[in-house]
Amino acid sequence: MNSPNLGYRMGAGVRAGAVYDESLRRHMLRVYNYMGLGLVVTGLVAFALASTPALYVPIFSSPLKWVVMLAPLAFVMLFSFKMQTMSAASAQAMFWAFCAVMGLSLASVFLVFTGTSIARTFFIAATMFGATSLYGYTTRRDLTQFSSFLIMGLIGVVIASLVNLFLGSTALQFAISVIGIAVFIGLTAWDTQTIKEQYAENFDAESQQKLAVFGAFSLYLNFINIFQLLLNFTGERE
Protein backbone atom coordinates (compact mmCIF):
# COMPACT_ATOMS: atom_id res chain seq x y z
CA MET A 1 0.00 0.00 0.00
CA ASN A 2 1.35 3.42 -0.95
CA SER A 3 1.81 5.83 1.90
CA PRO A 4 -0.17 9.10 1.58
CA ASN A 5 2.85 10.88 3.03
CA LEU A 6 5.03 9.52 0.23
CA GLY A 7 2.69 10.89 -2.40
CA TYR A 8 2.57 14.23 -0.62
CA ARG A 9 6.35 14.44 -0.44
CA MET A 10 6.69 13.58 -4.14
CA GLY A 11 4.16 16.24 -5.05
CA ALA A 12 5.91 18.80 -2.89
CA GLY A 13 9.24 17.88 -4.47
CA VAL A 14 7.85 18.37 -7.98
CA ARG A 15 6.39 21.76 -7.02
CA ALA A 16 9.66 22.83 -5.41
CA GLY A 17 11.57 21.78 -8.53
CA ALA A 18 9.22 23.76 -10.75
CA VAL A 19 9.62 26.84 -8.56
CA TYR A 20 13.42 26.52 -8.68
CA ASP A 21 13.42 26.09 -12.46
CA GLU A 22 11.34 29.24 -12.86
CA SER A 23 13.62 31.15 -10.50
CA LEU A 24 16.69 29.96 -12.42
CA ARG A 25 15.15 31.02 -15.73
CA ARG A 26 14.52 34.50 -14.34
CA HIS A 27 18.12 34.67 -13.15
CA MET A 28 19.52 33.63 -16.55
CA LEU A 29 17.21 36.12 -18.27
CA ARG A 30 18.62 38.84 -16.01
CA VAL A 31 22.15 37.80 -16.96
CA TYR A 32 21.37 37.95 -20.68
CA ASN A 33 19.56 41.29 -20.26
CA TYR A 34 22.59 42.83 -18.59
CA MET A 35 24.82 41.44 -21.31
CA GLY A 36 22.53 42.66 -24.10
CA LEU A 37 22.28 46.17 -22.64
CA GLY A 38 26.05 46.18 -22.23
CA LEU A 39 26.47 45.43 -25.93
CA VAL A 40 24.06 48.27 -26.75
CA VAL A 41 26.13 50.70 -24.64
CA THR A 42 29.32 49.53 -26.33
CA GLY A 43 27.85 49.85 -29.80
CA LEU A 44 26.45 53.33 -29.19
CA VAL A 45 29.72 54.65 -27.73
CA ALA A 46 31.78 53.10 -30.53
CA PHE A 47 29.52 54.49 -33.26
CA ALA A 48 29.36 57.94 -31.64
CA LEU A 49 33.15 58.18 -31.39
CA ALA A 50 33.72 56.88 -34.92
CA SER A 51 31.21 59.42 -36.26
CA THR A 52 32.98 62.36 -34.61
CA PRO A 53 36.33 63.22 -36.26
CA ALA A 54 37.01 65.89 -33.64
CA LEU A 55 37.18 63.07 -31.08
CA TYR A 56 38.68 60.07 -32.85
CA VAL A 57 41.45 61.91 -34.73
CA PRO A 58 43.21 63.17 -31.55
CA ILE A 59 42.81 59.75 -29.94
CA PHE A 60 43.88 57.39 -32.71
CA SER A 61 46.63 59.62 -34.09
CA SER A 62 48.44 59.92 -30.76
CA PRO A 63 49.83 57.65 -28.02
CA LEU A 64 46.42 58.03 -26.34
CA LYS A 65 45.23 55.19 -28.57
CA TRP A 66 47.24 52.75 -26.44
CA VAL A 67 45.42 53.92 -23.33
CA VAL A 68 42.06 53.40 -25.05
CA MET A 69 43.07 49.98 -26.39
CA LEU A 70 44.49 48.67 -23.10
CA ALA A 71 41.94 50.23 -20.71
CA PRO A 72 39.47 47.29 -21.05
CA LEU A 73 42.21 44.92 -19.89
CA ALA A 74 42.66 47.01 -16.73
CA PHE A 75 38.91 46.73 -16.07
CA VAL A 76 39.05 42.96 -16.48
CA MET A 77 41.87 42.69 -13.96
CA LEU A 78 40.04 44.98 -11.52
CA PHE A 79 36.87 42.91 -11.82
CA SER A 80 38.84 39.73 -11.19
CA PHE A 81 40.52 41.01 -8.02
CA LYS A 82 37.57 42.92 -6.54
CA MET A 83 34.57 40.73 -7.35
CA GLN A 84 34.44 39.10 -3.92
CA THR A 85 34.43 42.38 -1.96
CA MET A 86 32.44 44.56 -4.38
CA SER A 87 28.82 45.45 -3.67
CA ALA A 88 26.15 44.71 -6.26
CA ALA A 89 25.67 48.44 -6.99
CA SER A 90 29.42 48.95 -7.46
CA ALA A 91 29.64 45.89 -9.69
CA GLN A 92 26.81 47.15 -11.86
CA ALA A 93 28.31 50.66 -12.13
CA MET A 94 31.68 49.22 -13.07
CA PHE A 95 30.07 46.94 -15.64
CA TRP A 96 28.43 49.89 -17.44
CA ALA A 97 31.68 51.86 -17.26
CA PHE A 98 33.55 48.88 -18.71
CA CYS A 99 31.06 48.58 -21.58
CA ALA A 100 31.51 52.28 -22.37
CA VAL A 101 35.31 52.01 -22.30
CA MET A 102 35.10 48.96 -24.54
CA GLY A 103 33.06 51.10 -26.93
CA LEU A 104 35.91 53.60 -27.10
CA SER A 105 38.31 50.77 -27.86
CA LEU A 106 36.06 49.32 -30.58
CA ALA A 107 35.42 52.64 -32.32
CA SER A 108 38.25 51.80 -34.73
CA VAL A 109 36.12 48.91 -36.04
CA PHE A 110 33.72 51.43 -37.62
CA LEU A 111 36.68 53.28 -39.13
CA VAL A 112 38.28 50.20 -40.66
CA PHE A 113 35.40 47.92 -41.73
CA THR A 114 32.25 48.55 -43.74
CA GLY A 115 28.93 48.79 -41.94
CA THR A 116 27.54 45.84 -43.90
CA SER A 117 30.39 43.53 -42.91
CA ILE A 118 30.14 44.64 -39.27
CA ALA A 119 26.42 43.82 -39.21
CA ARG A 120 27.02 40.47 -40.92
CA THR A 121 29.81 39.53 -38.51
CA PHE A 122 27.68 40.57 -35.54
CA PHE A 123 24.89 38.27 -36.73
CA ILE A 124 27.31 35.35 -37.20
CA ALA A 125 28.86 35.96 -33.77
CA ALA A 126 25.41 36.18 -32.16
CA THR A 127 24.37 32.90 -33.77
CA MET A 128 27.52 31.11 -32.65
CA PHE A 129 27.27 32.56 -29.16
CA GLY A 130 23.58 31.73 -28.78
CA ALA A 131 23.98 28.12 -29.91
CA THR A 132 27.01 27.57 -27.67
CA SER A 133 25.45 29.22 -24.63
CA LEU A 134 22.30 27.14 -25.10
CA TYR A 135 24.46 24.00 -25.19
CA GLY A 136 26.19 25.06 -21.97
CA TYR A 137 22.84 25.62 -20.29
CA THR A 138 21.19 22.35 -21.37
CA THR A 139 24.03 19.82 -21.44
CA ARG A 140 24.43 17.34 -18.59
CA ARG A 141 28.10 16.92 -19.40
CA ASP A 142 30.49 18.43 -16.85
CA LEU A 143 32.44 21.05 -18.83
CA THR A 144 34.90 21.79 -16.02
CA GLN A 145 37.07 18.99 -17.40
CA PHE A 146 37.98 21.37 -20.22
CA SER A 147 38.65 24.35 -17.93
CA SER A 148 42.43 23.95 -17.73
CA PHE A 149 42.75 23.74 -21.50
CA LEU A 150 40.49 26.77 -22.02
CA ILE A 151 42.30 28.91 -19.43
CA MET A 152 45.71 28.06 -20.92
CA GLY A 153 44.36 28.84 -24.39
CA LEU A 154 42.97 32.17 -23.15
CA ILE A 155 46.28 33.18 -21.58
CA GLY A 156 48.10 32.24 -24.78
CA VAL A 157 45.71 34.29 -26.94
CA VAL A 158 46.01 37.36 -24.68
CA ILE A 159 49.81 37.24 -24.64
CA ALA A 160 50.04 36.65 -28.39
CA SER A 161 47.58 39.51 -29.05
CA LEU A 162 49.61 41.94 -26.93
CA VAL A 163 52.82 40.91 -28.70
CA ASN A 164 51.20 41.29 -32.10
CA LEU A 165 50.17 44.86 -31.29
CA PHE A 166 53.85 45.70 -31.78
CA LEU A 167 54.77 43.09 -34.42
CA GLY A 168 51.77 43.49 -36.71
CA SER A 169 52.24 39.99 -38.13
CA THR A 170 49.44 38.84 -40.46
CA ALA A 171 50.30 35.17 -40.00
CA LEU A 172 50.30 35.47 -36.21
CA GLN A 173 46.99 37.35 -36.30
CA PHE A 174 45.45 34.57 -38.39
CA ALA A 175 46.59 31.95 -35.87
CA ILE A 176 45.32 34.07 -32.97
CA SER A 177 41.93 34.40 -34.65
CA VAL A 178 41.50 30.68 -35.31
CA ILE A 179 42.61 29.57 -31.85
CA GLY A 180 40.84 32.46 -30.15
CA ILE A 181 37.45 31.71 -31.69
CA ALA A 182 37.72 28.08 -30.56
CA VAL A 183 38.75 29.14 -27.05
CA PHE A 184 35.97 31.70 -26.59
CA ILE A 185 33.32 29.36 -27.96
CA GLY A 186 34.41 26.83 -25.35
CA LEU A 187 34.46 29.50 -22.64
CA THR A 188 30.91 30.54 -23.56
CA ALA A 189 29.59 27.03 -22.93
CA TRP A 190 31.62 26.61 -19.73
CA ASP A 191 30.72 30.04 -18.34
CA THR A 192 27.02 29.47 -19.06
CA GLN A 193 27.08 26.17 -17.22
CA THR A 194 29.01 27.76 -14.34
CA ILE A 195 26.51 30.65 -14.05
CA LYS A 196 23.68 28.12 -13.95
CA GLU A 197 25.35 25.97 -11.29
CA GLN A 198 26.42 28.89 -9.09
CA TYR A 199 22.85 30.10 -8.74
CA ALA A 200 20.97 29.25 -5.56
CA GLU A 201 17.37 30.21 -4.93
CA ASN A 202 18.04 31.07 -1.30
CA PHE A 203 20.54 33.82 -2.19
CA ASP A 204 19.45 37.26 -1.04
CA ALA A 205 18.60 39.95 -3.61
CA GLU A 206 22.04 41.58 -3.29
CA SER A 207 23.86 38.32 -3.99
CA GLN A 208 21.59 37.40 -6.90
CA GLN A 209 22.08 40.77 -8.57
CA LYS A 210 25.84 40.63 -8.06
CA LEU A 211 25.96 37.10 -9.48
CA ALA A 212 23.94 38.23 -12.51
CA VAL A 213 26.30 41.14 -13.20
CA PHE A 214 29.41 38.99 -13.02
CA GLY A 215 27.75 36.35 -15.19
CA ALA A 216 26.86 38.99 -17.76
CA PHE A 217 30.42 40.31 -17.62
CA SER A 218 31.85 36.86 -18.44
CA LEU A 219 29.46 36.22 -21.32
CA TYR A 220 29.91 39.77 -22.64
CA LEU A 221 33.68 39.28 -22.84
CA ASN A 222 33.24 36.02 -24.72
CA PHE A 223 30.87 37.57 -27.24
CA ILE A 224 33.02 40.65 -27.86
CA ASN A 225 36.09 38.51 -28.45
CA ILE A 226 34.26 36.15 -30.81
CA PHE A 227 32.98 39.18 -32.75
CA GLN A 228 36.40 40.83 -33.00
CA LEU A 229 38.16 37.64 -34.06
CA LEU A 230 35.53 36.83 -36.66
CA LEU A 231 36.01 40.27 -38.21
CA ASN A 232 39.46 39.14 -39.32
CA PHE A 233 37.75 36.58 -41.57
CA THR A 234 34.45 38.17 -42.58
CA GLY A 235 35.17 41.90 -42.29
CA GLU A 236 35.43 43.99 -45.46
CA ARG A 237 37.69 47.02 -45.12
CA GLU A 238 36.64 50.52 -46.10
Secondary structure as UniProt FT lines:
FT   HELIX           4..50
FT   HELIX           53..60
FT   HELIX           64..82
FT   TURN            83..85
FT   HELIX           88..112
FT   HELIX           115..138
FT   HELIX           143..146
FT   HELIX           147..167
FT   HELIX           170..198
FT   TURN            201..202
FT   HELIX           205..234
//
